Amino acid sequence: MKNFAALILVMALVSTSAIAQKFQPSPKSVLTQVVGTTEIKIDYHRPGLKGRTLESLITNGKVWRAGANQATEITFSKDVKIEDKIITAGTYSLYAIPEASEWTIIINSKLSWGTQYNEAKDVIRFKGSVSKVNQPTETFTIDIADISKDGTKASIELRWGNVVVKAPFEVMM
């Protein structure tokens, strides 16, 4: 009976420990969206405002990892076109440089933890338009939005606080 009670106690402690380890203040999210015939996957962590202002969490003019913890990863199953540049199918880091009226979106070839950003590995920098919204977003969110009727164009959408940033791209059909 003592062995059985000890086993129950150990199992309870292990279960409690496992539950405690699963909580993340900035939970992981994976978005998968097909645009045309191209699958886009975005793997990132979602920080929350938690009573803070957006301006206290990200700094205008400085590179931000577009999420929390490790750098945000974006994967294209086929080549895509951003502005006039072809981005080869593959996995990249996604960064942003916030500003008041537009953000610079960066696709970088170095996959890294946190803020180990290397500008020399930039594949492209392009502009995302900023709009302000009345209904703030508490938890940082990335989406693929504005998919065109013919499935060839869409936007990467970053949403946090009262800011929405949209950066257009095209898929290769």
C-alpha positions in Angstrom: 0.0 0.0 0.0 2.9 2.3 0.8 4.4 1.7 -2.7 1.0 2.5 -4.3 0.7 5.8 -2.3 4.2 6.8 -3.2 3.5 6.0 -6.9 0.4 8.2 -6.8 2.4 11.1 -5.1 5.2 10.9 -7.7 2.6 10.8 -10.6 0.9 13.9 -9.2 4.1 15.8 -8.9 5.2 14.9 -12.4 1.8 15.9 -13.8 1.9 19.2 -11.9 5.4 19.9 -13.1 4.4 19.1 -16.8 1.5 21.5 -16.6 3.6 24.2 -15.2 6.2 23.8 -17.9 3.6 24.1 -20.7 2.5 27.7 -19.8 4.2 30.3 -22.0 3.7 34.0 -21.4 4.1 34.5 -25.2 2.5 31.3 -26.6 3.7 29.7 -29.8 1.5 30.0 -32.8 1.7 28.4 -36.3 -0.2 29.8 -39.2 -0.5 27.9 -42.4 -2.3 29.5 -45.4 -2.4 28.5 -49.0 -2.4 31.4 -51.5 -2.9 30.2 -55.1 -0.8 27.0 -55.0 1.8 28.2 -52.5 1.7 27.2 -48.9 2.9 29.9 -46.5 3.7 28.9 -42.9 4.5 31.4 -40.2 5.9 30.1 -36.9 6.0 32.7 -34.2 5.4 33.5 -30.5 2.6 35.9 -29.5 3.4 38.5 -26.8 0.6 40.3 -25.1 0.3 44.0 -24.1 -0.7 43.0 -20.6 -1.4 46.6 -19.5 1.6 48.0 -21.3 1.7 50.2 -24.4 2.9 49.0 -27.7 5.5 51.9 -27.7 7.0 50.5 -24.5 7.5 47.0 -26.1 8.9 47.9 -29.6 11.0 50.8 -30.5 10.5 52.9 -33.7 13.5 52.7 -35.9 15.0 49.5 -34.4 14.8 45.9 -35.7 12.2 43.8 -34.0 11.8 40.0 -34.3 8.1 40.3 -35.1 7.1 38.2 -32.1 8.7 37.0 -28.9 11.3 34.4 -27.9 12.9 33.1 -31.1 12.9 34.9 -34.4 9.7 34.5 -36.4 10.0 32.0 -39.2 8.2 32.3 -42.6 8.2 29.4 -45.1 7.2 29.6 -48.7 6.5 26.2 -50.5 7.1 27.9 -53.9 8.9 31.1 -55.0 7.1 34.3 -54.2 7.5 37.8 -55.6 7.9 40.8 -53.3 8.1 44.1 -55.1 10.2 43.1 -58.1 12.3 40.5 -56.4 11.8 36.7 -56.5 12.1 35.1 -53.1 13.1 31.4 -53.5 11.0 28.8 -51.8 12.4 28.1 -48.3 12.3 29.1 -44.7 13.4 32.6 -43.6 13.4 34.8 -40.5 10.9 37.6 -40.5 11.8 40.9 -38.8 10.3 44.4 -38.8 11.4 48.0 -38.2 8.4 49.9 -36.9 7.8 53.5 -37.7 4.8 55.8 -37.3 3.5 55.8 -40.9 5.1 52.6 -42.4 7.1 49.6 -41.2 10.0 48.0 -43.0 9.5 44.3 -43.3 12.6 42.2 -43.5 13.0 38.7 -44.8 16.4 37.3 -43.7 18.1 34.1 -44.5 19.6 33.5 -41.0 17.4 31.4 -38.7 18.2 32.4 -35.2 17.1 32.7 -31.6 15.7 36.1 -30.4 17.5 39.2 -31.5 20.5 37.6 -33.2 19.7 39.6 -36.3 22.4 39.8 -39.1 21.7 42.6 -41.6 24.1 41.0 -44.1 21.7 38.1 -44.4 18.8 40.2 -45.5 17.1 38.8 -48.6 14.7 41.8 -49.0 13.4 44.8 -47.1 10.1 46.1 -48.2 7.5 48.6 -46.9 4.3 47.7 -45.0 1.5 50.3 -44.7 0.4 51.2 -41.2 -3.2 51.9 -40.2 -4.6 52.7 -36.8 -7.7 50.9 -35.5 -10.1 51.7 -32.7 -10.4 48.1 -31.4 -6.9 47.2 -30.1 -5.4 43.7 -30.4 -4.2 42.5 -27.0 -2.0 39.6 -28.3 0.3 40.1 -31.3 -1.1 38.4 -34.4 0.3 37.6 -37.8 -2.1 36.7 -40.6 -2.2 36.3 -44.4 -4.9 38.8 -45.5 -6.4 40.4 -48.7 -6.1 37.3 -50.9 -7.0 38.4 -54.4 -9.8 36.9 -56.3 -7.4 35.1 -58.7 -5.3 33.8 -55.8 -2.1 35.5 -56.9 -1.7 38.3 -54.4 -2.1 38.7 -50.6 -0.6 40.6 -47.7 1.3 39.6 -44.6 -0.7 41.3 -41.8 0.9 42.2 -38.4 -1.7 43.3 -35.8 -0.9 44.5 -32.3 -2.3 47.3 -30.0 -4.1 49.7 -32.3 -1.7 49.2 -35.2 -2.3 47.0 -38.3 0.6 46.7 -40.8 0.0 45.1 -44.3 2.8 44.1 -46.6 1.9 42.8 -50.1 3.4 39.9 -51.9 2.6 37.8 -55.0 2.7 34.0 -55.5 4.1 32.4 -58.6 1.5 30.3 -60.4 
